[in-house]
Amino acid sequence: MLKFWKKKPGEDAPAADAPAAEQTAPETKPGWRDRFQKSIFNRDVRDLFAKHPKLDDETLLDDLETVLIGADVGVAASTEIVENLRARMRRREFTFPDDVLNALREQLLAILQPVAVPLRTESASPFVILMVGVNGVGKTTTIGKLARYFQNHGKSVLLAAGDTFRAAAMEQLRTWGDRNNVPVIAQGAGADSASVIFDALQSAKSRDVDILIADTAGRLHTQSGLMDELSKIRRVLAKLDPDAPHEALLVLDGTTGQNAINQTKQFRAAIGVSGLVVTKLDGTAKGGVVFALAKEFGVPIRFVGLGETADDLREFDAAAFVDGLLPASLGNGG
């Protein structure tokens, strides 16, 4: 049976399987540099230049390549960056270590700028976003944060509990819906996911909702049956809107390195991923996988997760991200 969930006056959000308690966002949110100043990437780059204060040290760039690969930037991107810097160093373009740092920044920024493309939803109403990803990446939490993001931008939102594989997933989505005062469309555990999302799209159309965000079962990219289910969802939605879903957002854990690359390959084959959300980039995350993803796939990175609160999902900003990962200066007069 179809359920239309909406918070009742005075009703408390359910405790079971609920997301971690949301913190009150401060008046001034921490900047990107504040988020990354303790990251492995930032630390290793700073340590590298402390170890090689003289630019004539032949091992500087070899060690830099090791740092980049260790931070999940990927072999192809790391090699390209280092060879470019090596050529410039041979031309004696650098006087101070800060000159090398600035050149590194330029290289990293050149990789990310083409994929720093914001998500625009004006092309359809309702605009259908299909959320996909493996278990544990923070997909349902990201849906809650996206709902808040769109509300803050004046959009009405409806959520579809398309993860019918786990009953707890529906309850978790309901909790996020209650927090944001967003209705949730769901059926019982084990229901056909495509049917749930189809019903949700019908409801969104009848209620003139701006944004429909549909959850799907968290799945390993090696589970062919569940991956086939994504293709079925697309076919079923096309009966109501030939262009739906208008965005297939793949949620990736920023700490998983090469696994994020493999997941992206598989989900692109199954559903045609049109955008990425990279979560868990706060704290000590390496962060380099963002460059590897950009270099290999060129898929727009729509959002990144920089914290636990609902307002910590940020539009991806390539310059702010790179500036956050790198030390502001090495303090050498450059």
PERA-V544613 format. One record per helix or strand of 2 or more residues. SS is the DSSP state (2 for helix, 1 for strand). FROM is the first residue (numbers start at 1). LEN is the number of residues. If there is no record, write none. Layout:
ss-><SS:SS>
from-><FROM:FROM>
len-><LEN:LEN>
This chain:
ss-><1:2:2:2:2:2:1:2:1:2:1:2:1:2:1:2:1:2:1:2:1:2>
from-><3:32:40:60:75:97:127:139:157:167:184:193:211:224:247:258:275:289:301:310:313:318>
len-><3:5:12:11:16:17:6:14:4:14:3:14:4:14:7:14:5:9:5:3:3:8>
